[in-house]
């Protein structure tokens, strides 16, 4: 595997200029001001996109610019900057399905998905997604230059707790919109009955995401 290297100062400025052009092309109103300000002030943030892009095929600079623009467009559309506990249904928060607890043996903070507490709930589906994103935002702010590990705690879970669309959202979000942030994805204590569902889930995921999944 090729060694990933951070961008030089010249490359950072070049990336910023290319992103500025894309922002103008897409319309500045489609980007959150706070995200654009971070891009212009936080070199480590740009570095995350650069390092993430090195794992993709094609030109690294062009891939980085696309990752940045796609991420910032998504953040504005999803309303990331406005998400807080006050904007999420209390029932979702009290369910205890997503929480941060401890670290793995490499020192990465663990973001735990308690699968048995998940139930398909069309009414609160969007709030569940917002809660997950809020947890990612909080962890990234706590240790902005460190990675996290996501663990699907499957103990006691059954088929009724497995929702393919929800898993797709979780993994696609971290793969496409949180660059170089997740170290690995652990599926812990999975009952044998859920094995077929996970095999199906993996067919919908990017190859890189599948490579990150470890079953314990």
C-alpha positions as CSV (number, residue, x, y, z in Angstrom):
1,X,0.0,0.0,0.0
2,X,1.4,3.4,-1.0
3,X,2.4,5.7,1.8
4,X,0.0,8.6,2.3
5,X,1.6,12.1,2.7
6,X,0.1,15.4,3.8
7,X,-0.2,18.3,1.4
8,X,2.5,21.0,1.2
9,X,1.6,24.6,1.9
10,X,1.6,25.3,-1.8
11,X,-0.8,22.4,-2.4
12,X,-3.1,23.6,0.3
13,X,-3.4,27.1,-1.2
14,X,-3.9,25.6,-4.6
15,X,-6.7,23.4,-3.3
16,X,-8.3,26.4,-1.6
17,X,-8.3,28.3,-4.8
18,X,-9.9,25.5,-6.8
19,X,-12.5,25.0,-4.1
20,X,-13.3,28.7,-4.2
21,X,-14.0,28.4,-7.9
22,X,-16.3,25.5,-7.4
23,X,-18.1,27.3,-4.7
24,X,-18.8,30.2,-7.0
25,X,-19.9,27.8,-9.7
26,X,-22.3,26.0,-7.4
27,X,-23.6,29.2,-5.7
28,X,-22.2,30.3,-2.3
29,X,-25.7,30.1,-0.8
30,X,-25.4,26.3,-1.1
31,X,-22.6,26.3,1.4
32,X,-22.6,27.0,5.1
33,X,-20.5,30.0,6.0
34,X,-19.0,28.3,9.0
35,X,-17.7,25.4,6.8
36,X,-16.1,27.8,4.3
37,X,-14.4,29.7,7.1
38,X,-13.0,26.5,8.5
39,X,-11.7,25.5,5.1
40,X,-9.8,28.8,4.9
41,X,-8.4,28.7,8.4
42,X,-7.9,25.0,9.3
43,X,-5.1,23.4,7.3
44,X,-5.5,20.1,9.2
45,X,-9.1,19.9,7.9
46,X,-7.9,20.2,4.3
47,X,-5.3,17.7,5.0
48,X,-7.9,15.1,6.0
49,X,-9.5,15.4,2.5
50,X,-6.1,15.1,0.9
51,X,-5.2,12.0,2.8
52,X,-8.6,10.4,2.2
53,X,-8.3,11.2,-1.6
54,X,-5.0,9.3,-1.7
55,X,-6.9,6.1,-1.2
56,X,-8.9,6.7,-4.3
57,X,-8.1,6.1,-8.0
58,X,-7.3,9.0,-10.2
59,X,-5.7,12.4,-9.7
60,X,-5.3,13.2,-6.1
61,X,-5.8,17.0,-6.4
62,X,-9.0,16.7,-8.4
63,X,-10.3,14.0,-6.1
64,X,-9.6,16.2,-3.1
65,X,-11.4,19.2,-4.5
66,X,-14.4,16.9,-5.4
67,X,-14.5,15.5,-1.9
68,X,-14.4,18.9,-0.3
69,X,-17.1,20.4,-2.5
70,X,-19.4,17.3,-2.2
71,X,-18.9,17.3,1.6
72,X,-19.7,20.9,2.1
73,X,-22.7,20.7,-0.2
74,X,-24.0,17.8,1.8
75,X,-23.4,19.5,5.1
76,X,-25.4,22.5,4.0
77,X,-28.3,20.4,2.7
78,X,-28.4,18.2,5.7
79,X,-28.2,21.2,8.0
80,X,-25.2,19.9,10.0
81,X,-24.4,23.3,11.6
82,X,-28.0,23.5,13.1
83,X,-28.1,20.0,14.6
84,X,-28.2,19.9,18.4
85,X,-30.0,17.9,21.1
86,X,-32.7,20.5,20.9
87,X,-33.5,19.7,17.3
88,X,-33.7,15.9,17.8
89,X,-36.8,14.1,19.1
90,X,-36.3,13.3,22.8
91,X,-37.5,9.7,22.2
92,X,-34.5,9.2,19.9
93,X,-32.0,10.6,22.4
94,X,-33.4,8.5,25.2
95,X,-33.3,5.3,23.2
96,X,-29.6,5.0,23.9
97,X,-28.9,3.5,20.5
98,X,-25.8,5.6,19.7
99,X,-23.2,6.7,22.3
100,X,-19.5,7.2,22.8
101,X,-17.7,5.0,25.4
102,X,-14.1,4.2,25.9
103,X,-11.3,3.5,23.4
104,X,-10.0,0.6,21.3
105,X,-6.5,-0.9,21.9
106,X,-5.0,1.7,19.4
107,X,-6.4,4.5,21.5
108,X,-9.2,5.5,19.1
109,X,-12.5,6.6,20.8
110,X,-15.3,4.2,20.3
111,X,-18.7,5.3,18.8
112,X,-21.0,2.5,19.7
113,X,-24.2,1.5,17.8
114,X,-26.3,-0.7,20.1
115,X,-28.1,-2.7,17.4
116,X,-30.7,-4.3,19.7
117,X,-32.0,-0.8,20.6
118,X,-32.7,0.0,16.9
119,X,-36.2,-0.3,15.6
120,X,-37.4,0.7,12.2
121,X,-39.2,3.9,12.9
122,X,-40.3,5.9,9.9
123,X,-41.5,8.8,12.0
124,X,-38.1,9.3,13.7
125,X,-35.8,8.1,10.9
126,X,-34.4,11.5,10.1
127,X,-33.9,12.3,13.8
128,X,-31.9,9.0,14.1
129,X,-29.7,10.2,11.3
130,X,-29.2,13.6,12.9
131,X,-28.3,12.0,16.2
132,X,-25.6,9.9,14.5
133,X,-24.2,13.0,12.7
134,X,-24.3,15.0,15.9
135,X,-22.2,12.3,17.6
136,X,-19.7,12.4,14.8
137,X,-19.5,16.2,15.1
138,X,-18.9,16.1,18.8
139,X,-16.2,13.4,18.6
140,X,-14.4,15.3,15.8
141,X,-14.4,18.5,17.8
142,X,-13.1,16.7,20.9
143,X,-10.1,15.3,19.2
144,X,-10.0,16.9,15.7
145,X,-6.7,15.2,14.6
146,X,-7.5,11.7,15.8
147,X,-9.5,8.9,14.3
148,X,-12.4,7.0,15.9
149,X,-13.6,3.4,15.7
150,X,-17.3,2.6,15.1
151,X,-18.6,-0.5,16.8
152,X,-21.9,-2.2,16.0
153,X,-22.7,-3.9,19.3
154,X,-24.9,-6.8,18.1
155,X,-25.4,-8.7,21.3
156,X,-29.0,-9.6,21.8
157,X,-30.0,-8.2,18.4
158,X,-32.4,-9.9,16.0
159,X,-33.6,-9.5,12.5
160,X,-36.2,-6.8,13.5
161,X,-33.3,-4.6,14.7
162,X,-31.5,-4.7,11.3
163,X,-32.3,-2.0,8.8
164,X,-30.2,-2.0,5.7
165,X,-31.1,1.6,4.7
166,X,-29.9,2.8,8.1
167,X,-26.6,0.9,8.0
168,X,-26.0,2.3,4.5
169,X,-26.6,5.8,5.7
170,X,-24.2,5.4,8.6
171,X,-21.4,3.9,6.6
172,X,-21.8,6.1,3.5
173,X,-21.8,9.2,5.7
174,X,-18.5,8.3,7.3
175,X,-16.9,7.2,4.0
176,X,-17.9,10.2,1.9
177,X,-18.4,13.2,4.3
178,X,-16.0,12.6,7.3
179,X,-12.6,12.1,5.5
180,X,-9.8,10.2,7.2
181,X,-11.8,10.1,10.4
182,X,-12.8,6.5,11.0
183,X,-10.1,3.9,11.6
184,X,-12.3,0.8,11.4
185,X,-15.8,-0.6,11.8
186,X,-16.2,-3.4,14.2
187,X,-19.3,-5.7,14.2
188,X,-19.2,-7.2,17.7
189,X,-20.9,-10.4,19.0
190,X,-23.1,-10.8,15.9
191,X,-25.8,-13.6,16.2
192,X,-25.5,-16.1,13.4
193,X,-28.9,-15.2,12.2
194,X,-27.7,-11.8,11.1
195,X,-24.9,-13.1,9.0
196,X,-26.9,-13.2,5.8
197,X,-28.1,-9.6,6.3
198,X,-24.5,-8.4,6.7
199,X,-23.5,-10.2,3.6
200,X,-26.2,-8.4,1.7
201,X,-25.3,-5.1,3.3
202,X,-21.7,-5.4,2.1
203,X,-22.8,-5.8,-1.5
204,X,-24.1,-2.2,-1.4
205,X,-21.0,-0.7,0.2
206,X,-17.8,0.8,-1.4
207,X,-14.9,-1.7,-1.5
208,X,-12.9,0.6,1.0
209,X,-15.8,0.4,3.5
210,X,-16.0,-3.4,3.2
211,X,-12.2,-3.6,3.9
212,X,-12.7,-1.5,7.1
213,X,-15.3,-3.9,8.6
214,X,-14.0,-6.4,11.2
215,X,-16.2,-9.1,12.8
216,X,-15.3,-10.0,16.4
